[in-house]
Amino acid sequence: MVMIPNSVNITGKERLVVIGNGMAGCRAVEEILKRDANRFSITIFGAEPRVNYDRIMLSPVLAGDKKFEDIIINDLAWYEDNGINLISGDAIVKIDREAKNLVSASGLVTPYDRLLIATGSDPFIIPVPGHDLDGVVTFRDLDDVDKMLAAAEKGAKSGGGKAVVIGGGLLGLEAAHGLNLRGMDVTVIHLMPTLMERQLDEAAGFLLKSELESRGQSILTEANTASILDGGDGKVEAVQLSDGTVIAADIVVMAVGIRPNVKLAHEAGIEVERGIIVNDHMVTSDPAIWAVGECVQHRGICYGLVAPLWDMCRILAANAAPLAGEETSSGYQGSVTSTKLKVSGINLFSAGDFSGGDGCEDIVMRDAARGIYKRVIVQDNKIIGAVLYGDTADGSWYFDLLKKEEDISEIREALIFGQAFASGGAQTDPNAAVAALSDDAEICGCNGVSKGQVVSCINAGSHDLDAVRATCKASASCGQCTNLVESLLAITLGDEFDGSRVQKPMCKCTSFTHGEVRKLILDKNLQNIPHVMQELHWSTPDGCSSCRPALNYYLLCALPGKYVDDQQSRFVNERLHANIQKDGTYSVVPRMWGGVTNPKELRAIADAAEKYNAGMVKVTGGQRLDIFGIKKEDLPSIWADLNAAGMVSGHAYGKSLRTVKTCVGSEWCRFGTQDSTGLGIKLERLSWASWMPHKFKMAVSGCPRNCAEATIKDFGVICVDSGYELHIGGNGGIHLRGTDLLCKVTTEKEALEYAAAFVQFYREDAYYLERTAPWVERVGLDFIKSVIVDDENYRADLAQRFYYSQNFAQHDPWEKRAKGEDAHLHAPLLAELD
């Protein structure tokens, strides 16, 4: 076994060790750091081999609305910036309370002074015959999502796969929705008569079932799973119900419930019932051990939703790191929960008790034409439950009244029509309902943020949606509360808020905006990052993970040939010149000019994939080959082999030009009007290796049929009989944006000059991590046209500045390393690799 050194002897701080790198464990650490960043020396163990991510958002990942990178809550920089020792992919297997040590699966022994257990919950597996077959999965983590995506991809290749989801609760329906969007034939099996019976009454359940069936899903209620059938090879073939019905299945998703993960605590002798028993301050039966999240039991209740977790974490932090002069917290009193379904196009809200009974009365409104159903349950003139389907705008208001147990007798007659009507406000005012909410009304259930917290955040300087998301996290997860947050921005800022983006400070280290920093670098002739921080009075001596990469880029853009690129101020992918994958290996993407390759390059890629045991070689959307599963220590060698074949980096890891996608154009296609492939190659050779504020993609289509999808790229060219249409500001990601037409030109030479000018203008004017789509919307198409189209001299100047900067940028990051030349230029990289 390996023993972690005694950190108390080194730092003088108490050692806090957290078991669980999930939402609860990391949120508790965030709350502690917010109160006292120097209170503990912190180590976090995670069973999964990845950073902390938002499990609530696994459903959008499965549905294709988001990628894993979009749901990361705390990236590696967060752990590094806060001095947290993250040990991922190594689960704790034993708690030795007497010695105050933890033992991990790898044999690592870690001492603690304070221990926080945040092990979450385990999915419940129905013990029917066949439950352990290959193809039976749960829906709890990213690995489960990957298995479902693999099944969907396999099904697509064979003409359509079949999925059976056992469980018609929240997770089951979200899994079914995602698989349905991925092209699978989905059947949902639910034991009870009503879908989501814990959250919905019969009427709302019927509306939900009808909507899902209209989307192509098969919903079987009052259906009992008898067994999962083996196809003879140990893999799932079908599901058999107790009535004998057999449903074909390529994959079976078990989503029938969860149970607290208490195994470690139980084996360590900590008091456990259904969950780990905690008091109001989240302390277990061992005073040195805390617990939060789905693994705990408080006053007899185990919570399976996220909002109670945030309450627990705040109480824990107040107890663990009390502020000076702060009154002792009264402790956690339990939580009232509400539920929303994360299925696109379905508005559903449920809270409290809707079962009714003696002394209860129902207030119901049905609007069949609009698909709206509202039911509020009242007892003793207090709301005890609410179910909303189709129109959930008043959900927060009903929930606030429910939690506070307010007397609603005076608004009883108007209650069902919503807050604005009940308060006598103008129903046409979209902000009236939000304005009337109390300060402690919940705005963001995913992150447990109240109206008062959002308003405080806005008053402290967060004057746009992005700033609010970055500070208090409201609307940063599922996004269903975005309208509420925007209403609070409008209410709080008044005329100052017009719904558009308002500039905010570059980061917490400075009061200057991105635009001001860029201008001051030029005005004051600032030469390097320390110079900027000193001259502009940075509040932190070394900056942070947000400002250092931005400053590095701004200096690189402003001082080509003079500024020495600071590799340590780049993200890890750019430092290693490869994309890190979730299993810790890397993907390598050599450049293919305009998507064109040849036998020599294909042989080199095949040889490299075989030599370095690549896990997969995949054709990308940018017409290249991506080599996955390369070990960190093999990166220099594989690039030496690829360089030997004349291939250079595709910069798939960088805030830079990625690809130039082309169609075959007039050379081969009978519809082609110009040589789109040739122009695409010239564009790529012109602009490759250029660093940008964000990733940058181009495309050239040989005719208006637009096979290269040029109208969703940052810069796109549509070839026409008379020349070339130049398009800008497209985005084919989550928020689709079609391009704006910049202008038309008649020659390739003009197209290349306009492209260079546009790229340079974007490089010089946009903020770091701002893509062309929001940049174009921020500065305006007319302004860009006035600079690039109308001002011939300035266009030429921009193009010349871009050509000049490319003289210093266009070298392959691995070529000189492979040749042993100028190795000092890559010293930080070598240190990281070695």
C-alpha positions in Angstrom: 0.0 0.0 0.0 1.0 3.6 -0.6 0.5 6.2 2.1 -0.2 9.8 1.3 2.1 12.1 3.3 0.8 13.6 6.5 -0.5 16.9 5.1 -1.0 18.5 8.5 2.7 18.5 9.1 3.2 20.3 5.8 0.4 22.8 5.6 -0.8 23.1 9.2 -4.4 22.7 7.9 -6.9 20.1 8.8 -7.1 17.3 6.2 -10.6 17.1 4.6 -11.1 14.1 2.5 -14.2 13.7 0.3 -15.5 10.4 -0.9 -17.4 11.2 -4.0 -16.5 13.6 -6.9 -20.1 14.1 -7.8 -22.5 17.0 -7.6 -23.0 16.8 -3.8 -19.4 16.3 -2.8 -18.0 19.1 -5.0 -20.8 21.5 -4.1 -20.1 21.0 -0.4 -16.4 21.8 -1.1 -17.4 24.9 -3.2 -19.5 26.2 -0.3 -16.7 25.6 2.2 -14.2 27.4 -0.1 -16.6 30.3 -0.5 -16.5 30.8 3.2 -12.9 30.0 4.0 -10.5 29.0 1.2 -7.8 28.2 3.7 -9.7 26.1 6.2 -8.8 22.7 4.9 -6.2 20.8 2.9 -8.7 19.0 0.6 -8.5 15.6 -1.2 -11.4 14.3 -3.3 -11.8 10.7 -4.4 -14.0 9.9 -7.4 -14.8 6.4 -8.6 -15.3 7.7 -12.2 -12.2 8.6 -14.2 -13.3 12.2 -14.9 -13.9 15.5 -13.4 -17.1 16.6 -11.7 -20.1 17.0 -14.1 -23.8 17.7 -14.0 -25.7 14.4 -13.8 -28.9 16.3 -14.3 -27.8 17.0 -17.8 -27.1 13.4 -18.9 -30.5 13.4 -20.6 -29.6 16.3 -23.0 -26.3 14.5 -23.7 -28.1 11.3 -24.6 -30.6 13.4 -26.7 -27.7 15.0 -28.5 -28.5 18.6 -27.3 -25.2 18.7 -25.3 -21.8 17.2 -25.2 -19.9 16.0 -22.2 -17.8 19.2 -22.3 -20.9 21.2 -21.9 -22.0 19.6 -18.6 -18.7 19.8 -16.8 -19.2 21.7 -13.5 -15.6 21.8 -12.3 -12.8 21.4 -14.8 -9.3 20.4 -13.9 -8.3 24.1 -13.6 -10.8 24.4 -10.7 -9.1 21.7 -8.7 -5.7 23.1 -9.4 -6.7 26.7 -8.7 -8.1 25.7 -5.3 -5.2 23.4 -4.4 -7.5 20.3 -4.4 -5.9 16.9 -4.8 -8.2 15.0 -7.1 -7.8 11.2 -7.3 -10.2 10.1 -10.0 -10.9 6.5 -11.1 -9.9 5.1 -7.8 -12.8 4.2 -5.6 -12.5 4.1 -1.8 -13.1 0.5 -0.5 -12.6 1.0 3.2 -13.0 3.5 6.0 -10.8 2.9 9.1 -12.4 5.1 11.7 -10.0 4.2 14.4 -6.9 5.1 12.4 -8.7 7.8 10.5 -7.5 6.4 7.2 -9.1 5.5 3.9 -8.1 2.7 1.6 -8.7 3.0 -2.1 -9.1 0.2 -4.7 -5.5 0.8 -5.9 -4.2 0.3 -2.3 -3.7 4.0 -1.6 -4.0 4.8 2.1 -5.1 8.4 2.9 -5.3 9.9 6.4 -8.1 12.4 7.2 -9.0 14.7 10.1 -12.5 15.3 8.7 -14.2 13.0 6.3 -17.2 13.8 4.0 -19.1 10.9 2.6 -21.0 11.9 -0.6 -21.3 8.5 -2.3 -24.7 9.2 -3.8 -27.0 6.4 -4.8 -27.0 3.2 -6.8 -29.6 2.3 -9.4 -32.0 -0.4 -8.4 -31.9 -3.5 -10.6 -35.0 -5.7 -10.8 -33.7 -9.2 -10.0 -35.6 -10.8 -12.9 -34.1 -13.6 -14.9 -31.6 -12.1 -17.5 -31.0 -8.9 -15.5 -27.2 -9.5 -15.9 -27.2 -10.0 -19.6 -25.0 -7.9 -21.9 -27.2 -5.0 -23.1 -28.9 -4.4 -19.8 -27.9 -0.9 -18.6 -28.9 1.7 -16.0 -29.0 5.4 -16.4 -26.8 7.0 -13.7 -23.6 8.1 -15.2 -21.7 9.0 -18.4 -20.7 5.3 -19.0 -24.4 4.4 -19.1 -25.0 7.1 -21.7 -22.1 5.9 -23.8 -23.5 2.3 -23.8 -26.9 3.7 -25.0 -25.3 5.8 -27.7 -23.3 2.8 -28.9 -26.5 0.7 -29.1 -28.2 3.5 -31.0 -25.3 3.8 -33.4 -25.2 0.1 -34.0 -29.0 0.1 -34.5 -28.7 2.9 -37.1 -26.2 0.9 -39.1 -28.5 -2.2 -39.2 -31.6 -0.2 -40.2 -33.0 0.8 -36.8 -32.4 -0.6 -33.2 -35.0 -1.5 -30.6 -34.8 -0.3 -27.0 -36.9 -1.2 -24.0 -37.0 1.1 -21.0 -38.2 -0.4 -17.8 -39.7 2.4 -15.6 -41.9 5.3 -16.5 -40.5 7.7 -14.0 -38.4 10.8 -14.6 -35.2 9.0 -15.6 -36.9 6.4 -17.6 -38.8 8.9 -19.7 -35.8 11.0 -20.3 -33.8 7.9 -21.4 -36.7 6.9 -23.7 -36.8 10.4 -25.2 -33.0 10.4 -25.9 -33.0 7.0 -27.5 -36.1 7.9 -29.5 -34.3 11.0 -30.9 -31.3 8.8 -31.7 -33.5 6.8 -34.1 -34.3 3.8 -31.9 -37.7 2.1 -31.7 -38.5 2.7 -28.0 -41.0 0.9 -25.7 -41.5 2.1 -22.1 -42.7 -0.6 -19.6 -44.3 0.9 -16.5 -45.7 -1.2 -13.6 -48.2 1.5 -12.4 -51.3 2.8 -14.2 -49.9 6.3 -14.5 -46.5 7.6 -15.7 -44.5 9.4 -13.1 -47.1 8.4 -10.5 -45.1 10.0 -7.7 -45.3 13.4 -9.4 -48.4 13.3 -11.6 -52.0 12.6 -11.1 -54.0 10.5 -13.5 -55.1 13.4 -15.8 -51.6 14.8 -16.2 -50.2 11.3 -16.6 -52.7 10.7 -19.5 -51.7 13.9 -21.2 -48.0 13.0 -20.9 -48.6 9.5 -22.2 -50.5 10.8 -25.2 -47.8 13.3 -26.1 -45.0 10.7 -25.9 -47.0 8.2 -28.0 -47.5 10.9 -30.6 -43.7 11.1 -30.8 -43.4 7.5 -31.8 -42.8 5.8 -28.4 -44.8 2.8 -27.3 -46.0 3.2 -23.7 -47.2 0.2 -21.8 -48.6 0.9 -18.3 -49.7 -1.7 -15.8 -47.1 -3.9 -17.4 -44.9 -6.2 -15.3 -41.5 -7.5 -16.5 -41.2 -11.2 -16.0 -37.8 -11.8 -17.6 -35.2 -10.6 -20.0 -34.5 -13.1 -22.8 -31.1 -14.2 -23.9 -30.4 -14.4 -27.7 -28.1 -17.3 -27.1 -24.9 -15.3 -27.0 -25.2 -13.8 -23.6 -26.8 -10.7 -25.1 -30.3 -9.2 -24.7 -32.8 -10.3 -27.3 -36.2 -9.4 -25.9 -38.2 -8.6 -22.7 -41.0 -10.9 -21.7 -44.0 -9.5 -19.7 -45.9 -11.5 -17.1 -48.9 -11.7 -19.5 -46.6 -13.5 -22.0 -46.0 -10.5 -24.3 -42.5 -10.5 -25.8 -40.9 -7.2 -26.9 -37.7 -7.3 -29.1 -34.8 -5.4 -27.6 -31.2 -4.6 -28.6 -30.8 -2.7 -25.3 -32.8 -2.7 -22.0 -32.6 0.4 -19.8 -33.4 -0.3 -16.1 -34.8 3.0 -14.6 -37.0 1.8 -11.8 -35.5 3.7 -8.9 -32.4 4.3 -6.7 -31.2 3.4 -3.3 -28.6 5.2 -1.1 -25.1 3.9 -1.4 -24.3 3.1 2.2 -22.0 0.1 1.9 -18.8 1.9 3.0 -20.5 3.6 5.9 -22.2 0.4 7.0 -19.0 -1.6 6.9 -17.2 1.1 8.9 -19.8 0.9 11.7 -21.5 4.3 11.0 -25.2 4.3 11.9 -27.2 3.4 8.8 -30.8 2.7 8.1 -32.0 3.2 4.6 -29.4 5.9 4.3 -26.5 7.2 6.4 -28.1 8.8 9.5 -27.2 12.5 9.8 -28.3 15.2 12.2 -29.4 18.7 11.3 -25.8 19.7 10.7 -25.0 16.8 8.4 -22.9 15.0 11.0 -23.1 11.2 11.2 -22.8 9.0 14.3 -19.1 9.7 14.1 -18.4 13.3 15.0 -15.4 13.4 12.5 -17.5 12.3 9.6 -20.1 14.3 7.6 -22.4 13.1 4.9 -24.5 14.8 2.2 -26.6 14.0 -0.8 -28.6 11.0 -1.9 -26.7 8.7 0.4 -28.0 10.3 3.6 -31.1 9.9 5.7 -32.4 12.9 7.6 -35.3 12.8 9.9 -36.3 9.5 8.3 -36.2 10.8 4.7 -33.9 10.1 1.8 -33.9 12.6 -1.0 -33.4 11.6 -4.6 -33.6 15.1 -6.2 -30.9 17.7 -6.4 -32.5 20.7 -4.6 -32.2 19.2 -1.1 -28.6 18.4 -1.8 -27.8 22.1 -2.1 -29.5 22.9 1.1 -27.5 20.2 2.9 -24.2 21.5 1.4 -24.9 25.1 2.6 -25.7 23.9 6.1 -22.6 21.7 6.2 -20.4 24.6 5.1 -21.9 26.9 7.7 -21.0 24.3 10.3 -17.6 23.4 8.9 -16.3 27.0 8.1 -18.5 29.5 10.0 -17.9 33.1 9.1 -16.6 35.5 11.8 -19.5 36.8 13.9 -22.0 34.5 12.2 -24.8 33.1 14.3 -24.8 29.3 14.5 -27.1 27.8 11.9 -30.3 26.3 13.0 -29.4 23.4 10.8 -31.1 21.5 8.0 -34.9 21.3 8.5 -35.7 19.1 5.5 -36.8 20.0 2.0 -40.0 20.3 0.0 -39.3 19.2 -3.5 -40.6 20.0 -7.0 -40.1 18.2 -10.3 -39.7 19.1 -13.9 -39.3 16.8 -16.9 -36.3 17.5 -19.2 -37.9 16.4 -22.4 -37.9 19.0 -25.2 -41.3 20.5 -25.9 -43.0 19.1 -22.8 -43.8 21.6 -20.0 -44.5 19.8 -16.7 -44.3 20.8 -13.1 -45.2 19.0 -9.9 -44.7 19.7 -6.2 -46.0 18.6 -2.9 -48.9 16.1 -2.2 -51.5 15.7 -4.9 -53.1 12.5 -3.5 -55.9 14.5 -1.9 -58.1 13.0 0.9 -60.2 14.2 3.7 -60.3 18.0 4.1 -58.6 18.6 0.7 -60.2 20.3 -2.2 -59.0 20.4 -5.8 -59.0 23.5 -8.0 -58.7 22.4 -11.6 -58.4 24.1 -15.0 -58.5 22.2 -18.3 -57.9 23.8 -21.7 -58.1 20.9 -24.1 -57.5 23.0 -27.2 -54.1 24.3 -25.9 -53.2 21.0 -24.1 -53.1 22.8 -20.7 -54.0 21.1 -17.4 -53.6 22.7 -13.9 -54.5 21.3 -10.6 -53.9 22.9 -7.2 -54.7 21.0 -4.0 -55.7 23.1 -1.0 -56.1 22.1 2.6 -57.0 24.5 5.4 -56.6 27.4 3.0 -53.0 26.3 2.2 -51.6 24.8 -0.9 -50.3 21.3 -0.3 -49.7 20.3 -3.9 -49.7 21.4 -7.5 -49.6 19.7 -10.9 -49.1 21.7 -14.0 -49.0 20.4 -17.6 -48.6 22.5 -20.7 -48.2 25.9 -18.9 -45.8 25.9 -16.0 -45.1 29.6 -15.8 -46.6 29.9 -12.3 -44.8 26.8 -10.9 -42.4 28.9 -8.9 -45.2 30.9 -7.4 -47.3 27.9 -6.4 -44.1 26.2 -5.0 -43.3 29.4 -2.9 -46.8 29.4 -1.5 -46.6 25.7 -0.7 -43.3 25.9 1.1 -44.3 29.0 3.2 -47.7 27.5 4.0 -49.3 30.8 3.2 -53.0 31.4 3.6 -54.6 31.7 0.2 -58.1 32.4 1.2 -58.1 35.9 -0.1 -57.0 34.8 -3.6 -58.8 31.5 -3.6 -61.1 32.4 -6.5 -58.3 33.6 -8.7 -55.6 31.1 -7.6 -55.9 28.7 -10.6 -55.4 31.5 -13.1 -51.9 32.3 -11.9 -50.0 34.9 -10.0 -50.5 37.9 -12.2 -54.2 37.5 -12.2 -54.5 36.7 -8.5 -52.4 39.7 -7.5 -54.4 42.1 -9.8 -51.4 42.8 -12.0 -51.5 43.2 -15.7 -51.5 39.8 -17.3 -49.8 41.3 -20.3 -46.7 42.1 -18.3 -44.4 39.1 -18.6 -42.3 40.2 -15.6 -45.2 40.8 -13.2 -45.3 37.3 -11.8 -41.6 37.2 -11.2 -41.6 40.7 -9.5 -44.2 39.5 -7.0 -42.2 36.5 -5.9 -40.6 36.6 -2.4 -36.8 36.8 -2.1 -36.5 33.2 -0.9 -38.6 31.9 -3.8 -36.7 29.3 -5.7 -35.7 30.3 -9.2 -33.2 27.6 -10.2 -34.1 24.2 -8.9 -31.1 22.5 -10.5 -28.7 24.6 -8.4 -30.9 25.7 -5.5 -30.8 29.4 -6.2 -33.4 31.8 -4.8 -34.7 35.0 -6.3 -32.9 37.0 -3.6 -29.6 35.3 -4.6 -30.1 36.1 -8.3 -30.9 39.8 -7.5 -27.9 40.1 -5.2 -25.8 38.6 -8.0 -27.2 41.2 -10.5 -26.6 44.1 -8.1 -23.1 43.0 -7.6 -22.3 43.5 -11.2 -23.6 40.4 -13.1 -25.6 42.4 -15.7 -26.3 39.7 -18.3 -27.4 36.1 -18.5 -23.9 34.7 -18.9 -22.6 36.6 -15.9 -25.4 35.4 -13.7 -24.7 31.8 -14.8 -21.0 32.2 -14.0 -21.5 33.6 -10.5 -24.6 32.1 -8.8 -25.2 29.3 -11.4 -28.9 30.1 -11.9 -29.9 28.9 -15.4 -26.5 27.2 -15.9 -27.8 23.6 -16.0 -31.0 22.6 -17.7 -31.9 26.1 -18.7 -35.6 25.9 -17.9 -35.4 28.9 -15.6 -33.7 31.1 -18.2 -36.9 33.2 -18.7 -37.2 33.8 -15.0 -33.5 34.9 -14.7 -34.0 37.3 -17.7 -37.1 38.7 -16.1 -35.1 39.4 -12.9 -32.4 41.1 -15.0 -35.0 43.3 -16.6 -36.7 44.1 -13.3 -33.5 44.8 -11.4 -31.6 46.8 -14.1 -34.6 48.6 -15.5 -33.7 50.7 -18.5 -30.1 49.5 -18.3 -31.2 46.1 -19.5 -32.5 45.8 -23.0 -32.2 42.1 -23.4 -28.9 42.3 -25.0 -25.5 41.3 -23.7 -24.0 43.7 -21.3 -20.2 43.8 -20.9 -18.8 42.4 -17.7 -15.4 42.3 -16.1 -13.0 39.9 -17.7 -12.9 37.7 -14.6 -12.8 38.1 -10.8 -9.2 39.3 -10.9 -9.9 42.6 -12.5 -12.6 45.3 -13.0 -11.6 45.7 -16.7 -13.7 44.2 -19.5 -12.2 42.1 -22.3 -12.5 45.0 -24.7 -10.8 47.4 -22.2 -7.9 44.9 -21.6 -7.3 44.5 -25.3 -7.2 48.3 -25.8 -4.9 48.9 -22.9 -2.4 46.3 -24.1 -2.0 48.3 -27.3 -2.2 51.8 -25.7 0.3 51.0 -22.9 2.5 48.7 -25.1 2.2 45.9 -22.6 4.6 43.1 -23.5 3.7 40.0 -21.3 1.3 38.6 -18.8 3.1 39.9 -15.6 3.4 43.3 -17.3 -0.4 43.4 -17.9 -1.2 42.3 -14.4 1.1 44.8 -12.8 0.1 47.7 -15.0 -3.7 47.0 -14.7 -3.6 46.3 -11.0 -4.7 42.6 -11.1 -6.2 41.6 -7.7 -4.5 38.2 -7.7 -0.8 38.0 -8.4 -0.9 35.2 -10.9 -4.3 35.5 -12.3 -6.7 32.6 -12.7 -7.7 29.9 -15.2 -10.1 32.3 -16.9 -7.8 35.4 -17.5 -4.4 33.8 -18.1 -5.4 32.0 -21.4 -7.3 35.2 -22.5 -4.3 37.4 -21.8 -2.0 35.0 -23.5 -4.1 35.1 -26.7 -4.5 38.9 -26.6 -0.8 39.4 -26.4 -0.1 36.8 -29.1 -2.5 38.6 -31.4 -1.2 42.1 -30.6 2.5 41.3 -30.8 3.2 38.7 -33.5 6.8 37.8 -33.6 7.6 39.6 -30.4 5.5 38.0 -27.7 6.7 34.5 -26.5 3.7 32.2 -26.2 3.2 31.2 -22.6 2.3 27.5 -22.9 1.4 27.3 -19.2 -1.4 29.8 -19.8 -3.1 27.5 -22.3 -5.7 24.8 -21.7 -4.3 21.3 -21.3 -5.4 20.3 -24.8 -3.4 23.1 -26.3 -0.4 22.4 -24.1 -0.3 18.8 -25.3 -1.4 19.5 -28.8 -4.0 16.7 -28.6 -7.5 16.3 -27.2 -7.8 14.5 -23.9 -10.5 11.9 -23.8 -12.6 10.8 -20.8 -10.4 7.7 -20.2 -7.2 9.8 -20.0 -5.9 8.9 -23.5 -5.7 11.4 -26.3 -7.0 11.8 -29.9 -4.7 12.9 -32.6 -6.0 14.6 -35.8 -3.5 15.2 -38.7 -4.5 17.9 -41.1 -6.1 17.0 -44.5 -6.1 20.0 -46.7 -9.6 20.7 -47.7 -10.6 17.2 -46.8 -8.3 15.8 -49.6 -5.9 12.9 -48.8 -3.8 10.4 -50.7 -2.5 6.8 -50.3 0.7 7.9 -48.6 -1.2 9.8 -45.9 -3.7 7.0 -45.4 -0.9 4.5 -45.0 0.8 6.7 -42.5 -2.5 7.0 -40.5 -3.1 3.2 -40.7 0.4 2.4 -39.6 0.3 4.9 -36.7 -3.1 3.6 -35.5 -1.8 0.1 -35.5 1.6 0.9 -34.0 0.2 2.8 -31.1 -2.8 0.6 -30.5 -5.4 3.2 -31.3 -8.9 2.5 -29.9 -10.7 3.8 -32.9 -10.1 5.8 -36.1 -13.1 7.9 -37.1 -14.0 10.1 -40.0 -14.9 13.5 -38.5 -17.5 16.0 -39.6 -14.6 18.2 -40.9 -13.5 15.6 -43.4 -10.5 14.2 -41.5 -9.5 11.1 -39.7 -9.4 11.2 -35.9 -7.1 8.7 -34.2 -8.4 7.9 -30.7 -6.9 6.2 -27.6 -3.3 7.4 -27.9 -1.3 7.4 -24.6 0.2 10.6 -23.4 3.8 9.3 -23.6 3.3 8.2 -27.2 2.2 11.7 -28.5 5.8 12.8 -29.6 6.4 9.5 -31.3 3.1 9.3 -33.2 3.6 12.8 -34.4 7.1 12.1 -35.5 5.7 9.2 -37.7 3.0 11.4 -39.1 5.4 14.3 -39.8 7.6 11.9 -41.7 4.7 11.3 -44.0 4.4 15.1 -44.5 1.3 15.5 -42.3 0.9 18.4 -39.8 -1.3 19.0 -36.9 -5.0 19.6 -37.6 -5.3 21.8 -34.4 -8.5 19.9 -33.4 -7.5 20.8 -29.8 -7.1 24.5 -30.3 -8.8 27.8 -30.2 -7.7 28.2 -33.8 -8.6 27.2 -37.3 -10.0 23.7 -37.3 -11.0 22.6 -40.8 -12.0 23.9 -44.2 -14.7 21.6 -45.5 -15.2 21.3 -49.2 -17.3 19.5 -51.9 -15.7 18.3 -55.1 -16.9 21.3 -57.1 -16.6 21.9 -60.8 -13.7 19.5 -61.2 -16.0 16.5 -60.7 -19.5 17.5 -60.0 -21.9 18.3 -62.9 -23.6 21.0 -60.7 -20.3 22.6 -59.7 -19.8 26.2 -60.7 -16.2 26.8 -59.4 -13.3 24.8 -58.1 -14.5 24.6 -54.5 -11.9 22.0 -53.5 -9.0 24.1 -54.8 -10.2 27.3 -53.1 -10.8 25.4 -49.8 -7.2 24.1 -49.9 -5.9 27.6 -50.5 -8.0 28.9 -47.6 -6.7 26.3 -45.3 -3.1 26.7 -46.3 -3.5 30.4 -45.8 -5.0 30.3 -42.4 -3.9 27.0 -40.7 -2.2 27.3 -37.3 -3.7 30.7 -36.7 -4.8 31.2 -33.1 -8.3 32.6 -32.6 -10.5 33.7 -29.8 -12.4 30.4 -30.2 -12.4 27.5 -32.6 -13.0 28.6 -36.2 -14.4 26.5 -39.1 -14.7 27.3 -42.8 -16.3 25.6 -45.8 -16.5 26.1 -49.6 -19.5 24.7 -51.5 -19.2 24.4 -55.3 -22.8 25.5 -55.9 -25.9 26.8 -54.1 -26.8 23.2 -53.2 -24.3 23.8 -50.4 -23.1 20.2 -49.9 -20.2 21.5 -47.7 -22.7 23.2 -45.3 -20.9 26.6 -45.8 -23.9 28.5 -44.3 -23.3 27.2 -40.8 -19.6 27.9 -40.6 -17.6 30.8 -39.2 -16.6 31.7 -42.7 -18.3 30.1 -45.7 -18.1 30.4 -49.4 -20.9 29.5 -51.9 -19.6 29.3 -55.4 -22.0 30.7 -58.1 -21.7 31.2 -61.8 -20.6 34.8 -61.4 -18.1 34.2 -58.6 -18.3 33.7 -54.9 -20.8 34.5 -52.1 -19.0 35.1 -48.8 -20.9 34.2 -45.6 -19.9 34.9 -42.0 -21.0 34.1 -38.4 -22.6 30.6 -38.7 -22.7 28.0 -36.0 -23.8 24.4 -36.3 -23.7 23.5 -32.6 -26.4 23.5 -29.9 -27.6 26.9 -30.8 -27.9 26.7 -34.6 -27.2 30.0 -36.4 -27.2 30.4 -40.2 -24.6 32.7 -41.7 -25.1 36.3 -42.8 -24.1 37.3 -46.3 -21.0 39.5 -46.2 -20.7 40.2 -49.9 -20.1 38.8 -53.4 -16.8 38.7 -55.2 -15.7 37.6 -58.6 -12.2 36.1 -58.2 -10.5 33.6 -55.9 -7.9 36.3 -55.1 -10.6 38.6 -53.8 -12.2 35.7 -51.8 -8.9 35.0 -50.1 -8.2 38.6 -49.3 -11.7 39.1 -47.8 -11.3 35.9 -45.8 -7.9 37.0 -44.4 -9.4 40.4 -43.5 -12.4 38.9 -41.8 -10.3 36.5 -39.8 -8.0 39.2 -38.6 -10.8 41.5 -37.7 -12.4 38.7 -35.7 -9.0 38.0 -34.1 -8.4 41.6 -33.1 -12.0 42.5 -32.0 -13.7 39.5 -30.5 -13.3 38.5 -26.8 -11.5 35.4 -25.9 -13.9 32.3 -26.0 -16.4 34.4 -28.1 -17.3 32.5 -31.3 -18.1 34.4 -34.5 -21.8 33.9 -34.2 -22.2 35.9 -30.9 -19.5 38.3 -32.0 -21.4 39.2 -35.2 -24.6 39.6 -33.3 -22.8 41.8 -30.7 -21.0 44.2 -33.1 -23.5 44.1 -35.9 -23.3 42.9 -39.5 -23.4 46.5 -40.8 -20.4 47.5 -38.8 -18.4 44.5 -40.1 -19.4 45.3 -43.6 -18.3 48.9 -43.1 -14.9 47.7 -42.1 -14.3 44.9 -44.6 -16.5 45.6 -47.6 -16.8 49.4 -47.7 -13.3 50.4 -46.6 -10.9 49.0 -49.2 -7.8 50.3 -47.5 -8.6 49.0 -44.1 -9.5 45.6 -45.6 -6.1 45.5 -47.2 -4.4 46.5 -43.9 -6.3 43.8 -42.0 -5.3 41.2 -44.6 -1.6 42.2 -44.4 -1.6 42.1 -40.6 -3.0 38.5 -40.9 -0.4 37.5 -43.4 2.3 39.0 -41.2 1.2 37.1 -38.1 1.0 33.9 -40.0 4.7 34.2 -40.7 5.3 33.4 -37.0 2.4 31.1 -36.5 2.6 28.6 -39.3 4.9 25.9 -37.9 3.8 22.5 -36.9 3.9 22.2 -33.0 5.5 18.7 -33.3 7.8 19.0 -36.3 10.7 20.7 -34.6 10.3 18.6 -31.6 10.5 15.5 -33.8 13.7 16.8 -35.4 15.2 17.8 -32.1 15.4 21.5 -33.2 14.5 24.5 -31.1 13.4 22.2 -28.3 13.5 25.1 -25.9 10.4 26.5 -27.5 8.4 23.5 -26.2 10.1 23.2 -22.8 6.8 23.5 -20.9 5.3 20.8 -23.2 8.3 18.5 -22.7 8.1 18.9 -19.0 4.5 18.0 -19.0 5.1 14.9 -21.2 8.2 13.8 -19.4 
